[in-house]
């Protein structure tokens, strides 16, 4: 076999291997993510909640010690269609290993996770959470089994990402419980 045939075989083999991995989705802007989650004719309104000390303490307890809740001011986006609530989107920025990730976590009117989108992921691409892996969070509420020791499977070779996403979902659901986003004016009581 000639050197050119060998090189061609190696390139073809590499293309097959690279092509077998699911492609990463392009990173989205905040507006693109909201539009993907709540397509027209849904209307999306940005709101801000101001949590009392008691509500913040309750959110911390609900999220768990490994999912710190430090913000007492929370911005979120409520979507409605024909006046009825469709869902609420929260944006959570956090560190994975040494670099940041930004997730949009959509919660339905039933307080269950409906969707997770990665808006920014600065760690190496091989640790990026895939859509199929993120889908396992859909339908979950804040419960003890929402953990890597419970019903969430870790990503092979990306434990830090698995932990970061799971903590983020727990933190958002704990804040969601305190914010009551579908009330006309967001109240953040205990």
Buried (B, 14 or more C-beta within 10 A) or exposed (E): EEEEEEEEEEEEEEEEEEEEEEEBEEBBEBEBBBBEBBEEEBEBEEBEBEBBEEBBBBBBEBBBEEBEBEBBEBEBBBBBBEEEBBBBBBBBEBEBBEEEBBBBBBBBBEBBBBBBBBBBBBBEEEBBBBEEBBEEBEEBBBEEEBBBEEEBEBBEEBEBBBBBBBBBBBBBBBBBBBBBBBEEEBBBEE
